[in-house]
Amino acid sequence: MAVVNTKSTEVTNADAGDGKMTAGDKIKTKNQTVETVATDSAGSVYRLLRVHSSIRPHSLQVGHDAITSMTTADIGVYDTAANGGAVVDIDLFGSAINMSSASSGMVERQLEDDNTDIDKIGKSLWEYLGLTSDPNKEYDLAITATTNAPTAAGTLAMRLQYHDGSK
């Protein structure tokens, strides 16, 4: 067995340079809320945040009121309306989340989905999506009521902390 001195990419890069933070190392935050209505149907999409494909998610938190009957909701990524609005990955950040009981504060969801590998920490959104290169476009982060329609109004909230992708 050997004693090793292993460095992450960040430490290696810092050792090679002057060690100062770059613009891409500054964490930014976006927060938004939307309201559900008792007459919304299953399949309803609640688009909360617009982000660029180059961002590097640091934390994605979701909070919600008790939204009666909304027992399965996914947290994912959609194209913007300008790009057709289609789903890109419906449950990238969470699948089958029960929202019929109120959350106790904001709940971390960045790596909730079993398909999100922990090695994606520090990667750009386009890498989370499994793309081979940055498409250089915007996406919407959204919550989708997947199988059960909300039968009561409520608030959905999303907070994203991220690096803006600039170097």
N, C-alpha and C positions, 0 to 999 in steps of 0.2 A: 504494500500500500504506500501511496505517496502523499505527501503534504502538498496541496496545491494553493495557488493564489489566483483565483478566477475573478475576472471583472465583467460586469455587465457592459452592454454597448455604451451606455451613458458615461460610465466611469472611464472606459477606454477612450472615448471621444474627448472627455474632459482632460484626461492625461495628455492627449495629443495636442490640445489647444491651450488657451489661456485660462480655462476653467470658469469663465464668466457665463452667466445665463444668456441664452439667445431669446429672441422674440417668441419662438415656438415653445419655450419652457414656461411661459406665463399662463397660468390657468385663468380661463374666462368662465363665466356662468350665464346660463339662460334659464329663465323661469316662466312658465305660462300655465294657465288654467283654462278649462272649457267646462261647460255645463251639459249634462245629459238631460233628456226630457223623457217623461214616462211613456211617451208614444214612439220613442226610438225603437228600431227593429234590430234583431240580431244581424250582424254584418255591418252595422254602423261603424264608421271610422272617425275617430276623434284625433285630428292632426294638431299636435301641440307645438312642436318646434321645427324650424327650418334650419338645416345645417349643410355645410359644404362637405363633399366627399373626402377632403383632406384632413378634416378634424381628427384628433386623437382623443377618444372618450376617456375621461378620467373617472367619472362617476355619473351614473344615471339613476335618479331616484324618482319614484312615483308615489303619490299619496292620493287618497280618495275618500269621499263620504261613503256611507252605507248606501249602495245603489241596489235596491231590492231586485232580486232575480238575475242580476248581472253576475252570474257565477263563473263564467268563463270568458276571459279577455286576454288578448295577446298584446305584446308590446313589440313593435317592429318598425320597419322602414318602408316608405312609399316614395315613388317618384312624385315630383311636384306636379301641379296641374299643367304647367307649361310643358312638361315632359310626358303628358298623358295621364298622370295620376295613378298609375297601376301599382299594385303591391310589388315590392322588391324582395322582402323577407318579412313575412307577417309576424314571426315570433323570434326575431333575432335576440331580443333582450328579455323575453318572458313569454311563457305559454301557459294557457289554462289557469290564469290567475283569478281567484275568487274575489270579486269586488262587492259582494252582497253585504259584507260587514266592513265597517270603516277601518281604514288602516290606522295603525298607531304611529302617526307621524309619517315622514317620508321614508320609504323603504328602498334600499339599494337593489337595483335590478340589472346592473351592467353585465354581470355574469350569471344571471339566474337561469337562463336556458341551458339545458344539458348539452346542447350543441355548440355552446360558446366555450371554446377552449381557453384555459387560463393563460396559455402562451400568447394570447391576443392582447394582453396588457401592453400598453404603449404603442399599439399598432393604430393605423389610420382606419377610418370608417370603411373605406373601400377594401381594406384587407379583412376586416370583420366580415364583410359581405362575400369574401372569397374571390374577389376580382384579381386579375393579374396585373392591372395597372390602374392608376387613378383616372376615372372618367371626367374629372374636373367639372362636376356639376353639383347642384343642390338636391337634397332629399328632405322629406318630412318624416319626423319621428312621430309615431301615432300609436294610439291604443284602439284596438278593434274588439267590439263585442262579438265573440265568435259563435256561440251557440244559443245563448239565452238573452232575450231582449230585456233591457232595463224596464222595470215597471214603476220606477220612482225617479224623480229628478235628483241630481247630485253633482258634485264637483270632482273633476279629475285634475290632478296637478302633476307637472313634470318639471324636474330640475336637472339640468345637464351641466356638469363641469367638464371642461375640455381644453386641450391645447389647440390653437388655431391652425396648426399644420405648417406655419411659416417657419423658415429656418433662419 
